Amino acid sequence: LNDDQRSLFFKSLSASSGVGAITVSIPQDVYEFARGDNITLPFTSTVLSMRRNKKIRQFFFLFLCSCDALVITDISAIYEGRASLDVNVLEGKANLKLSSIKLADNKQFECRVLIPTDEDGQPADTARLVVLVAPSTPICSIQGTAEYGQNINLTCKSEEGSPPPTYKWESRDVKNMPQGGILSLYNISVDTSGYYKCTSANKIRSASCNITLSVMPPSMNIGSTAGIIGGVVAALLILIILIYCCCCRKKNKEKEEYAMG
């Protein structure tokens, strides 16, 4: 078994009578339960013929069940204290019970019956366990620079949700269609500014977040701004010096004319 096929149970038993061809069945292909529920996955088997002095072993893809009085059980550590079997040999059932199911239990389970030297019938069946989890409150954010003429993305993502949530953006003037929680806005302007709301939803419930977008004129570089200010100050100083020099010359000229007069 690989990492995704670890057995939950391993049970073996000895039986006074053997069985021949057997049909294993799980009533539904998919079982849906909310996270934290205590659940039962039913398993049934039908024996088509009987042979004596056989040893019967039944086990699951992720759990293992068996049918008789002498039972040895080995439970995988990840299900320790959370898993048990409800076995009734006469009724041909061995129901798997799981308590406080987790998102990690969201996988396919297989029930398999092994009869040594006998491969007749349908010895296995599978079912998918879907653990339903409401979307967590999504996080809204802006990717890019919210300035005139720029292209930006408004992102929306829930960290949790099973089945995976779908996303919907709402705004009075939004014409762009969001893709998977991302709303792309192109060549933005002051008209793009506004209040945006994202809703994350699956079959259990929904959650939402919102963001306010303010599109601003392009910001000036600090270095270039400082250079411009410095240039203006230098020009003013030069102008002041020129005015001062002109005033001084004018006064000197008036003094000379007065002296000559």
Order of alpha helices (4+ residues) and beta strands (2+ residues): beta-beta-beta-beta-beta-beta-beta-beta-beta-beta-beta-beta-beta-beta-beta-beta-beta-beta-beta-beta-alpha
